[in-house]
Amino acid sequence: MVVTEELAFRTDQAAVSWGRAWMAGVDGIEHGPAPAHVLSPCHPDRPDLDFQNRVNGLTPDDAAVVPGLVGWYAARGVRPWFELVPSDRSGDVLAAITAAGGEPIGFHGVVLGRPAGAAATPDGAGSGEGDVSIVDLSDDEAFATYARVRTGGHELPAEVRAQAAADLRGWRTAPGATLYMARVDGAPAATAALSIDPSDGVAYLADGATLPAFRGRGLQSLLVCRRLADAHRAGADVACSQAAVGSTSHRNLQREGLTGGFTKLVLRVVHRGPRAQPHC
């Protein structure tokens, strides 16, 4: 699949759609003054939790939005993160972020492909050892199990797991979302999510997590294959996901056929306003 600027921003909007549904279930989230295509959540009580204070969806035409957003976050005691899709037209928006105190802190990998062209077998079978099923979102106990496995798979500290599980409530009502559970010998072992943007049809593979005791058994590969198969059956023409560059998740996604893509620049506001020039 050839990655064009249009395709890159389509996949970015799939991530924005998923993030917006997620933040809808988080108590205390506010949203900044930004166009509808920009996700700008803020949780003043959790200023160092990146995904709840991260701006996504900016386009090359959004430079004028940046100063107001940064000021809005600053009034809430938050130094936001920004993710930018690479484009040869992004100079103005990048300059606006740096002028407002943003500095590059890393990169985030985006992978994509056609569901029919990836390693999606008709039944979503992969090389893992477990069985995959769809979580019944109307079943409180099933969702609680999903949340428990997901938070355990991410190895979150014990003291924040209950809150992290509660923050997932928006996943139960997210348009186009399906949650999956992988089991080994009947024991819940791994989770993942699929979101198909109802406005565009892009399939977004989100948030894979495996309990430490079950790692190394190919469960995430199994979950990737199942989601690609379901995305294909649903008529999605593009499937995409995001992961830290070179991470295990990044490798798993590429191994199962999501091999195209690009890298987003991650910045964080580390000071307010233009820096003073050093004295010579």
Sequence and secondary structure as in RCSB ss.txt:
>XXXX:A:sequence
MVVTEELAFRTDQAAVSWGRAWMAGVDGIEHGPAPAHVLSPCHPDRPDLDFQNRVNGLTPDDAAVVPGLVGWYAA
RGVRPWFELVPSDRSGDVLAAITAAGGEPIGFHGVVLGRPAGAAATPDGAGSGEGDVSIVDLSDDEAFATYARVR
TGGHELPAEVRAQAAADLRGWRTAPGATLYMARVDGAPAATAALSIDPSDGVAYLADGATLPAFRGRGLQSLLVC
RRLADAHRAGADVACSQAAVGSTSHRNLQREGLTGGFTKLVLRVVHRGPRAQPHC
>XXXX:A:secstr
    HHHHHHHHHHHHHHHHHHHTTSTT EE S  TT B EE TT TT GGGSEEB   TT GGGHHHHHHHHHT
TT   EEEE   TT HHHHHHHHHTTEEEEEEEEEEEE TTTSS  TT   SSSSEEEE  TT HHHHHHHHHHH
HHHTT  HHHHHHHHHGGGGGGT TTEEEEEEEETTEEEEEEEEEE TTT EEEEEEEEE GGGTTSSHHHHHHH
HHHHHHHHTT SEEEEEE TTSHHHHHHHHTT  EEEEEEEEEE SSS       
